[in-house]
Every structure is written in C-alpha cells, then in structure tokens.
Amino acid sequence: MKKIIIIFLTILIILNTNNFTNDDLLRIRIIANSNSEHDQKIKTNIVNNLELKLYNLLKDVNSKTLAKNLIKSNIDNIENIVIDNLENENYGYEINYGLNYFPEKTYNGKKYKEGNYESLLITLGEGKGENWWCILFPPLCLIEAEENEEVEYSFFLQELFNKIF
C-alpha cells in the first residue's frame, strides 16, 4: 500500500512540476571519468551515497532560494562523499555550483531544453563518461530514490491543491 501511495504522490508531484519553468528548477549532474565499467560504478556509488543525504537536506524545503543556500552551505559534506568514493582512484574531481551546461534531457516524459542552468555539477576525472542527473528542487529524483523512510509531501500537495482549488 505504501508503494501505491508513493507512486500516486510522485505522479501528482510530477504533474505539479509542469507549473515550474526550467529557471525554477535546481539540478544536479554527476559526470563519470569514462564509460568503463569501473568508472561508471564509482559514479553510481557517489549517486547512491548522495541521494539520501540530499533528500534529508532538501525534503522540507519549499523555495528554490532556500534549496540553493542549503546546497551551497553543504558543499563540504558533498565533497567529502566524493572524496570517500575516489579514495583509491588516480584521478580527481571538480565540484561547481552555479550555471552549468546541460544537454537536452528527458525526465518522466518531459523534455528539458539544453542550456546553462543553476545546478550542482560534479565532474569525476576527465568527465568523459556517461552522466547521471536529476532535479534537486523540487526534489523529484530524491523522492523516487527514497523508499525506506516516510516522505514529506505536504509542500507539493499543498501547492497542488492551492492551484486546483
């Protein structure tokens, strides 16, 4: 039953994001060093370790400005996760919060145009591998990644109902 409720609420949230423009969104993108199986696994490990941390950081956030400030003030924590995962690697990383280029992307059937968007960009090594990306605010991918804890949907549902009624 819990999964059905999560799926239903996620659909409502996704429908609600149609009211957000690309400029209202905060994104994250993690680019792997290469497409080797090893480098892709490192990228996936970083994603997995960051998702829960970012979810807990942003779950109660109701504005882009607050989300941006929380991300910026937690860059050191984000960097520590990256460093921990690159401990035995012969390459470095770069973390940038600001305007970063995104190619055209599709998320749950919705296209997002290419361009420079406010985002958190983590480039591993040479950054020549496939990337992972998602939307940090509103935290769509973080909600989908979170299945073991109760999820706060109140902001998004309240906004959705306010727009409907």
C-alpha positions in Angstrom: 0.0 0.0 0.0 2.9 2.3 0.9 4.3 1.9 -2.6 1.0 2.7 -4.2 0.7 5.9 -2.2 4.3 6.9 -3.1 3.7 6.3 -6.8 0.4 8.3 -6.7 2.0 11.2 -4.8 5.0 11.1 -7.2 2.7 11.4 -10.1 0.9 14.3 -8.5 4.3 16.0 -7.9 5.4 15.4 -11.5 2.1 16.9 -12.7 2.7 19.9 -10.4 6.2 20.5 -11.8 4.6 21.4 -15.2 4.0 24.7 -13.5 7.7 25.1 -12.8 9.9 26.6 -15.6 13.4 25.5 -16.2 14.6 28.5 -14.3 12.6 27.4 -11.2 14.5 24.1 -11.0 17.7 23.2 -9.4 19.6 20.3 -11.0 22.4 18.0 -10.2 24.7 16.3 -12.7 27.5 13.8 -12.0 29.7 13.0 -14.9 31.9 9.9 -14.8 35.6 9.9 -15.7 34.9 7.5 -18.5 32.4 4.8 -19.7 34.5 2.0 -18.3 32.6 -0.3 -16.0 34.8 0.7 -13.1 34.3 4.4 -13.6 30.6 4.0 -14.1 30.4 2.0 -10.8 32.2 4.8 -9.0 29.7 7.4 -10.4 26.8 5.1 -9.3 28.3 4.8 -5.8 28.6 8.5 -5.5 25.0 8.9 -6.7 23.8 6.3 -4.2 25.7 8.0 -1.3 24.5 11.5 -2.2 20.8 10.7 -2.8 19.8 10.1 0.8 22.0 12.9 2.1 20.4 15.4 -0.4 16.9 14.1 0.3 17.3 14.6 4.0 18.8 18.1 3.4 16.0 19.2 1.0 12.9 17.3 2.0 11.3 20.2 3.8 12.4 22.9 1.5 9.7 25.0 -0.1 11.7 27.5 -2.2 14.5 27.5 -4.7 16.4 30.1 -2.7 16.4 28.0 0.4 17.4 24.9 -1.5 20.3 26.8 -3.2 21.5 28.1 0.2 21.4 24.7 1.8 23.3 23.1 -1.1 25.9 25.8 -1.1 26.4 25.6 2.7 26.8 21.8 2.5 29.3 21.7 -0.4 32.0 20.4 2.1 29.7 17.5 3.1 29.1 16.7 -0.6 32.8 17.0 -1.4 33.6 14.5 1.5 31.3 11.9 -0.1 33.0 12.3 -3.5 36.5 12.1 -1.8 35.5 9.0 0.1 34.4 7.3 -3.2 37.6 8.3 -5.0 40.0 7.2 -2.3 41.7 4.6 -4.4 41.5 6.3 -7.7 44.2 8.1 -9.7 42.0 11.0 -10.8 40.5 14.0 -9.1 37.2 15.7 -9.3 35.6 19.2 -9.7 32.5 20.4 -7.9 30.8 23.5 -9.2 27.6 25.1 -8.0 26.4 27.8 -10.5 25.4 28.0 -14.1 26.4 24.7 -15.8 25.7 23.4 -19.2 23.1 20.6 -19.6 22.3 18.9 -22.9 18.7 18.3 -23.7 17.3 15.9 -21.2 14.1 13.9 -20.7 12.7 13.1 -17.3 9.5 11.2 -16.9 8.4 12.0 -20.4 9.1 15.8 -20.1 11.8 17.4 -22.2 14.2 19.9 -20.7 15.9 22.1 -23.2 19.7 22.3 -23.4 21.3 25.3 -21.9 23.1 26.7 -18.9 21.1 26.1 -15.7 21.7 26.7 -12.0 22.9 23.4 -10.8 25.4 21.3 -8.8 27.9 19.8 -11.2 30.3 17.1 -10.1 32.9 16.1 -12.7 34.9 13.0 -12.0 38.4 12.8 -13.5 38.3 13.8 -17.2 34.5 13.9 -17.2 34.2 11.9 -20.5 31.8 9.3 -19.3 28.0 9.0 -19.2 26.4 11.2 -16.6 23.6 10.9 -14.1 21.3 13.9 -13.5 18.1 14.7 -11.7 16.1 17.6 -10.3 17.1 18.7 -6.8 14.3 21.2 -6.4 11.6 20.3 -6.4 13.3 17.1 -5.2 11.7 14.7 -7.7 14.5 12.2 -8.1 15.3 12.3 -4.4 11.7 11.4 -3.5 11.8 8.5 -6.0 15.1 7.3 -4.5 13.7 7.3 -1.0 11.6 4.2 -0.2 12.6 3.3 3.3 11.5 6.4 5.2 8.3 8.3 5.4 8.4 11.1 2.8 7.2 14.7 3.4 4.9 15.5 0.5 3.0 18.3 2.3 4.6 21.2 0.4 4.0 19.8 -3.0 0.5 18.6 -2.2 -0.4 21.9 -0.6 0.8 23.8 -3.6 -1.0 21.4 -6.0 -4.3 21.8 -4.1 -3.9 25.5 -3.8 -3.5 25.7 -7.6 -6.5 23.4 -8.3 -8.9 25.0 -5.8 
